[in-house]
């Protein structure tokens, strides 16, 4: 358009010049005045047609000339070939080795429940159990105190190191001097002083009465006419002095939640062997010795037991002959008893036995290596950041990331490599164990759908397990509510959070 505008103006002026009348012709001038251009066309049609044709010729010719000039200019101009640019290629982008996944848009939020002030410092993770996809996370990668949720790790380590059919044995051996017998404990806290036919808090527990009767009969055969004058108590399966962690509160012992951790004791050192919570003594080994001596006297009908002295030894006073032995219930039963009521004493015993059976010394310090070692070798649990101070979770120095525990719960749910034993020990919401009286009111919607281990210490309430969501989606989760002065109401807040996840199912959003 720009190139054609001057040419049009010149053509118009040429047409006007050819159509102007001869100067001085009055007729032409008058016609122009009266009719303008229309009158001129009527008076001189031939002249106008010739003039118009001439104008078109001029217009086209001029345009062609300019076009030709422009074409010639482009054709004759030298063409410059640009130098190729040389640039350093960017470094290759890292490529994930994980298979590609597609996450759909999710809209069901539980952020409000997770922000409940009763939870104080909340950390938690929820996964899809079948795929491992993270659906919800709040600080889940940070190691945090677990309370009794740690018992899940202790139980699993025991399955790995011992096997589900393992039984804890308590023996009576011949002493190294005449008239001496040795009672050897190996960590069975269920060994009961109650008589045969009367059940303790641990149904099916072995009895001191049985052990005493075996001992009297075997001793009389081995040493006819020689009285028993000394009973030695051997609790050296691990160091008997290594029995109480400094981070534990002694109130746990006096109230009755936890005994000292000795390899020889009876009825979990409870004052009342039939109750879960019952005050514990400050000398579980001595109490066990007194109970065994009473059982020996009750079993003796021929004067074999002659007012024996009772003392302790560190594995040096035993001979080779066994006079008797009793065994605990299989590990699968002990784990269920331990998890359902969150039995601290059983947990500590199993942890120390795991250490011994893993080739270590059974010390509290060895648990940091013994328990993660079993978890890693059998179920590939990542051990970075794990702090295992004890077997019960009673210490607030224990630390496990919520994501690690929630991920492990996927294997618990599936019963991988013997974890069905652990799964069977989880409480069920509104039905059993530590969750029997929970999930009430609006949270009753999730009754029977949450399978979990509970936890409580003075600075934390915890819950971890798996959920069969309302839409059929399997979820695993770990929730930690942490803070100094945290209240019991945190339990209800944890139930509300789990119920919210139950309702959301696969539509659970991390927002």
C-alpha atoms as one frame of an Amber mdcrd trajectory, in Angstrom:
protein
   0.000   0.000   0.000   2.704   2.508   0.844   4.456   2.121  -2.497   1.221
   2.593  -4.533  -0.158   5.826  -3.018   2.063   8.401  -4.973   1.395   6.654
  -8.323  -2.374   6.934  -7.884  -2.191  10.639  -7.260  -0.156  11.265 -10.558
  -2.586   9.181 -12.615  -5.511  11.167 -11.276  -3.837  14.448 -12.181  -3.112
  13.203 -15.776  -6.750  12.225 -16.246  -7.870  15.644 -15.108  -5.489  17.354
 -17.552  -6.847  15.476 -20.593 -10.441  16.177 -19.676 -10.108  19.984 -19.343
 -11.806  21.958 -22.110  -9.946  24.131 -24.502  -9.301  27.460 -22.840 -11.713
  30.118 -23.936 -14.447  27.701 -25.148 -17.593  29.253 -23.670 -19.688  26.124
 -24.144 -17.340  23.974 -22.178 -16.979  26.473 -19.397 -20.727  26.918 -19.118
 -21.330  23.150 -19.084 -18.786  22.756 -16.341 -20.523  25.398 -14.320 -24.000
  23.870 -14.795 -23.451  20.155 -14.571 -19.968  19.539 -13.264 -18.294  16.225
 -14.144 -21.565  14.488 -15.102 -22.251  17.094 -17.792 -18.741  16.803 -19.153
 -19.114  13.028 -19.461 -22.360  13.433 -21.420 -20.853  16.022 -23.738 -17.504
  14.330 -24.475 -17.874  10.562 -23.833 -15.161   9.493 -26.258 -12.646  11.924
 -24.847 -13.324  10.670 -21.297 -12.973   7.013 -22.232  -9.634   7.700 -23.938
  -8.496   9.758 -20.968  -9.488   7.007 -18.486  -7.666   4.360 -20.489  -4.603
   6.530 -20.586  -4.768   6.954 -16.828  -4.996   3.189 -16.265  -2.071   2.637
 -18.624  -0.004   5.199 -16.738  -0.990   3.672 -13.387  -0.152   0.107 -14.398
   2.992   1.056 -16.184   4.285   3.079 -13.291   3.518   0.240 -10.854   5.278
  -2.273 -13.081   8.327  -0.083 -13.337   8.527   0.282  -9.548   7.924  -3.418
  -9.084  10.654  -4.210 -11.583  13.055  -1.865  -9.872  12.255  -3.406  -6.496
  12.694  -6.913  -7.891  15.980  -5.973  -9.536  17.172  -4.416  -6.299  16.401
  -7.605  -4.395  17.970  -9.828  -7.029  21.183  -7.832  -7.271  21.699  -7.360
  -3.523  24.407  -9.677  -2.160  23.091 -12.403   0.111  24.925 -12.628   3.413
  25.259 -16.073   4.903  25.126 -15.818   8.727  27.923 -17.419  10.623  26.669
 -20.430  12.577  26.310 -19.715  16.268  28.461 -21.836  18.566  27.059 -22.370
  22.049  27.855 -24.680  24.929  25.099 -27.268  25.306  23.336 -27.239  28.688
  24.164 -30.087  31.087  21.778 -33.020  30.834  18.778 -32.807  33.142  18.662
 -35.453  35.874  16.108 -38.118  35.038  14.144 -39.926  37.743  14.622 -43.667
  37.931  11.139 -44.081  39.375   8.310 -45.187  37.094   6.083 -42.338  35.895
   2.994 -41.777  37.998  -0.155 -39.835  37.362  -1.861 -38.070  40.246  -5.424
 -37.010  39.819  -6.854 -33.804  41.211  -8.011 -34.394  44.766 -10.334 -32.065
  46.624 -11.063 -33.539  50.061  -9.072 -31.619  52.672  -8.320 -32.626  56.262
  -6.163 -29.573  56.893  -8.615 -28.242  59.453  -8.518 -31.433  61.519  -4.710
 -31.501  61.300  -4.573 -27.912  62.607  -6.615 -28.742  65.720  -4.804 -26.959
  68.587  -5.263 -30.023  70.790  -2.628 -31.733  68.632  -0.075 -29.026  69.497
   3.022 -29.708  67.330   1.522 -32.048  64.756   3.522 -34.224  62.344   1.998
 -36.880  60.149   1.841 -38.741  56.865  -0.888 -40.619  54.988  -0.109 -42.916
  52.042  -2.105 -45.013  49.633  -1.285 -48.477  50.916  -1.411 -50.124  47.493
   0.771 -47.646  45.587   2.770 -45.798  48.246   1.594 -42.441  46.898   1.792
 -39.650  49.472  -1.684 -38.203  49.896  -1.031 -36.032  52.941   2.088 -34.874
  54.756   2.920 -32.457  57.523   6.592 -32.626  58.530   6.638 -36.360  58.018
  10.314 -36.511  57.046  11.468 -35.112  60.387  12.306 -37.738  63.039  10.058
 -37.322  66.073   9.162 -39.068  69.317   6.892 -42.022  68.762   5.658 -42.994
  72.217   4.369 -46.585  72.145   4.038 -46.661  68.359   7.698 -47.717  68.576
   6.499 -51.107  69.833   5.590 -51.916  66.223   9.284 -51.777  65.339  10.206
 -53.824  68.410   7.653 -56.494  67.534   8.817 -56.648  63.930  12.468 -56.911
  64.943  11.542 -59.805  67.228   9.765 -61.584  64.351  12.852 -61.101  62.197
  15.442 -62.168  64.770  13.510 -64.864  66.623  10.699 -66.146  64.414   6.994
 -66.228  65.350   7.237 -69.580  67.149  10.125 -68.582  69.429   9.573 -69.211
  73.154  11.442 -67.681  76.072  12.812 -70.363  78.374  13.461 -70.265  82.098
  15.645 -73.059  83.490  16.896 -74.588  86.702  20.432 -75.953  86.441  22.653
 -77.895  88.782  25.012 -75.684  90.703  28.766 -75.857  90.717  28.774 -76.843
  94.390  26.822 -79.638  96.126  23.335 -78.677  97.313  23.142 -75.695  94.974
  20.620 -75.093  92.206  20.528 -72.138  89.864  17.401 -70.412  88.529  18.331
 -68.929  85.136  16.156 -66.173  83.654  16.253 -65.229  79.975  13.760 -62.409
  79.846  10.356 -64.068  80.321   8.338 -61.473  82.204   5.217 -63.659  81.907
   6.602 -66.408  84.183   3.977 -66.551  86.931   4.049 -67.194  90.653   0.343
 -68.023  90.659  -0.499 -71.710  91.136  -1.408 -73.977  88.255  -5.047 -73.452
  87.326  -5.066 -69.758  88.164  -4.410 -67.383  85.277  -2.291 -64.269  85.578
  -2.601 -61.183  83.392  -0.830 -63.285  80.734  -3.108 -66.230  79.849  -1.232
 -69.458  79.317   1.909 -68.211  81.049   4.378 -70.786  82.432   4.302 -71.401
  86.189   6.975 -71.390  88.833   5.042 -74.271  90.416   5.687 -76.424  87.333
   9.367 -75.510  87.342   9.708 -76.261  91.071   8.057 -79.674  90.739  10.375
 -80.600  87.838  13.385 -79.434  89.845  12.620 -81.425  93.000  12.054 -84.622
  91.050  15.180 -84.302  88.905  17.394 -83.174  91.779  16.469 -86.167  93.958
  17.479 -88.480  91.111  20.773 -86.684  90.504  21.684 -86.136  94.189  19.863
 -88.674  96.359  20.060 -87.788 100.019  21.745 -84.411  99.399  19.537 -81.486
 100.495  19.145 -78.273  98.558  20.826 -75.648 100.701  21.337 -72.808  98.257
  19.295 -71.252  95.437  21.239 -69.000  93.104  19.413 -66.453  90.938  21.047
 -65.863  87.565  19.837 -62.779  85.687  23.041 -62.341  83.689  21.456 -62.833
  80.269  22.199 -59.116  80.072  23.795 -56.882  82.675  21.428 -56.842  85.643
  22.498 -53.267  86.439  21.325 -52.076  83.012  17.686 -52.026  84.058  16.380
 -48.453  83.894  16.908 -45.710  81.327  17.613 -42.251  82.797  15.043 -40.697
  80.457  12.227 -42.772  81.996  10.191 -41.403  84.864  10.150 -43.500  88.008
   6.432 -42.814  88.303   5.954 -45.343  85.492   7.281 -47.942  87.927   5.444
 -46.857  91.076   2.094 -46.337  89.326   2.532 -49.696  87.663   3.042 -49.182
  83.922   6.571 -50.543  83.784   8.961 -52.781  85.684  12.709 -52.602  85.862
  14.237 -54.491  82.936  15.778 -57.607  84.467  16.158 -60.988  82.769  14.608
 -62.734  85.772  11.247 -61.672  87.190   7.754 -63.056  87.670   4.380 -61.642
  86.552   6.066 -58.571  85.115   6.976 -57.767  88.751   3.366 -56.700  89.429
   2.056 -56.508  92.955  -1.204 -57.945  91.589  -0.376 -60.544  88.913  -3.882
 -60.368  87.444  -3.912 -56.656  86.548  -2.331 -54.778  83.664  -1.471 -51.722
  85.743  -0.110 -52.604  89.152   2.772 -51.160  91.201   6.173 -52.725  90.537
   8.957 -53.337  93.039  12.519 -52.082  93.187  13.909 -55.639  93.315  12.277
 -57.841  90.658  15.078 -60.450  90.834  14.754 -60.842  94.593  10.974 -61.044
  94.355  11.281 -63.814  91.748  13.722 -65.691  93.995  11.388 -65.534  96.973
   8.491 -66.795  94.872  10.578 -69.679  93.506  11.710 -70.722  96.980   8.081
 -70.795  98.120   7.203 -72.953  95.109  10.100 -75.333  95.893   8.939 -75.815
  99.455   5.398 -76.416  98.301   6.612 -79.084  95.848   8.953 -80.817  98.301
   7.379 -83.796 100.084  10.544 -85.517 101.302  12.634 -82.863 103.031  14.899
 -82.100 100.070  14.703 -78.343 100.561  16.466 -77.460 103.807  16.154 -73.744
 104.520  18.260 -72.745 101.509  19.962 -69.407 101.178  18.989 -67.323  98.163
  21.649 -65.336  96.350  22.525 -63.984  92.933  25.250 -64.888  90.465  26.472
 -63.744  87.077  26.429 -67.026  85.206  29.391 -68.539  87.078  27.638 -70.894
  89.474  25.968 -73.251  86.997  26.801 -76.796  86.055  25.832 -78.781  82.991
  22.778 -80.655  84.289  19.297 -79.244  83.764  16.707 -80.025  86.437  13.774
 -78.299  84.771  12.622 -75.829  82.183   9.430 -73.975  81.269   8.685 -71.899
  78.184   6.584 -68.850  77.475   3.784 -68.690  74.973   5.058 -68.429  71.353
   6.266 -65.037  70.199   3.145 -64.536  68.071   1.097 -64.623  71.306   3.486
 -62.415  73.257   3.455 -59.790  70.505  -0.310 -59.642  70.520  -0.356 -59.346
  74.322   2.294 -56.651  74.135   0.707 -54.528  71.393  -2.962 -54.646  72.376
  -2.387 -53.301  75.890   0.909 -51.544  75.107   2.834 -53.580  77.680   6.096
 -51.724  78.315   7.750 -54.559  80.217   7.143 -57.150  77.491   8.445 -54.708
  74.900  11.669 -54.099  76.793  12.219 -57.820  77.324  11.724 -58.618  73.636
  14.061 -55.794  72.616  16.860 -57.126  74.830  16.322 -60.685  73.566  16.542
 -59.402  69.977  19.908 -57.901  70.861  21.194 -61.149  72.384  19.925 -63.288
  69.524  21.515 -60.846  67.054  24.932 -61.524  68.593  25.015 -58.465  70.836
  25.113 -58.124  74.619  21.497 -57.292  75.364  22.300 -53.822  76.639  19.997
 -50.849  76.228  22.681 -49.133  74.147  22.777 -52.048  71.698  19.148 -51.507
  70.693  20.184 -48.637  68.416  21.926 -51.207  66.247  19.908 -54.341  66.936
  16.393 -53.155  66.069  17.145 -51.054  62.947  19.455 -53.830  61.766  16.608
 -56.344  61.740  14.183 -53.894  60.122  16.638 -53.007  57.383  17.738 -56.535
  56.538  14.260 -58.057  56.403  12.023 -55.218  55.187  14.495 -52.649  53.809
  13.384 -49.984  56.274  15.613 -46.901  55.878  17.542 -46.372  59.085  18.733
 -42.781  58.571  17.395 -40.596  61.351  16.159 -43.468  63.508  16.899 -43.111
  67.207  16.067 -46.233  69.200  16.571 -45.498  72.876  14.416 -48.352  74.197
  11.978 -51.034  73.060   8.782 -49.609  74.531   8.756 -46.036  73.235   8.623
 -44.760  76.798  11.610 -42.475  76.275  10.999 -39.114  74.632  14.444 -39.482
  73.037  13.203 -42.066  70.528  12.799 -40.606  67.043  11.274 -42.022  63.858
  10.059 -40.016  60.820   6.313 -40.385  60.327   6.894 -41.197  56.648   9.126
 -44.143  57.585   6.566 -45.595  59.976   3.659 -45.004  57.577   5.593 -46.696
  54.787   6.430 -49.645  57.043   2.742 -49.973  57.852   2.157 -50.866  54.200
   4.162 -54.036  54.787   2.448 -54.651  58.114  -0.928 -54.417  56.401   0.194
 -56.877  53.732   1.722 -59.250  56.291   5.057 -59.195  54.450   7.700 -61.662
  55.708   5.897 -62.582  58.904   4.395 -59.180  59.698   0.944 -60.733  59.889
   1.960 -61.428  63.501   2.331 -57.681  64.059  -0.817 -56.848  62.109  -2.847
 -59.185  64.321  -1.725 -57.216  67.360  -3.052 -53.853  66.190  -6.068 -52.377
  67.952  -9.292 -51.871  65.983 -11.217 -48.610  66.240 -14.120 -48.988  68.661
 -13.554 -52.742  68.876 -10.376 -53.869  70.627  -7.174 -53.004  72.482  -6.271
 -49.400  73.093  -8.926 -48.239  70.608 -11.831 -50.176  72.098 -13.322 -47.181
  73.905 -12.364 -44.625  71.253 -13.929 -43.389  67.987 -17.175 -42.257  69.552
 -19.694 -39.599  68.521 -19.148 -38.342  64.974 -15.978 -40.446  64.769 -18.031
 -43.621  65.125 -18.293 -43.552  61.342 -14.797 -45.093  61.262 -15.429 -47.794
  63.880 -13.977 -51.078  62.673 -12.073 -49.370  59.841  -8.911 -48.151  61.615
  -6.253 -50.689  62.650  -3.519 -49.012  64.653  -1.032 -48.871  67.490  -1.668
 -46.208  70.066   0.959 -44.239  71.944   1.135 -41.950  74.917   3.859 -40.347
  76.997   3.782 -37.066  78.893   4.902 -35.102  75.821   3.139 -36.921  72.984
   0.045 -38.781  71.836   0.524 -40.903  68.745  -1.368 -43.236  66.419  -0.137
 -45.291  63.466  -1.585 -48.057  61.327  -3.864 -48.492  58.347  -7.383 -47.468
  57.339  -9.928 -49.164  55.111 -11.447 -45.955  53.748 -15.138 -45.455  52.998
 -14.537 -45.575  49.233 -12.523 -48.798  49.536  -9.106 -47.141  49.265  -6.466
 -48.678  51.559  -4.496 -46.046  53.474  -1.594 -46.203  55.912  -0.791 -43.384
  58.289   1.307 -42.135  61.190   0.213 -39.218  63.400   2.343 -37.575  66.096
   0.840 -34.956  68.422   3.790 -33.518  70.328   4.198 -30.865  72.981   5.005
 -30.200  76.605   1.798 -30.269  78.590  -0.216 -31.980  75.856  -3.649 -33.009
  77.091  -5.536 -36.280  76.902  -7.989 -34.554  74.561  -5.349 -35.030  71.865
  -6.592 -38.622  71.587 -10.004 -37.483  70.377  -8.331 -35.064  67.966  -6.270
 -37.928  66.516  -9.441 -40.001  66.132 -11.113 -37.101  64.330  -8.171 -36.798
  61.957  -8.202 -40.521  61.194 -11.965 -40.405  60.627 -11.555 -37.476  58.240
  -9.020 -39.494  56.244 -11.442 -42.454  56.284 -14.141 -40.282  54.743 -11.858
 -38.766  52.089 -10.286 -41.988  50.871  -8.576 -41.577  47.504  -9.931 -38.037
  47.214  -7.713 -36.947  50.118  -5.890 -33.732  49.263  -2.579 -32.534  50.652
  -3.829 -28.936  50.600
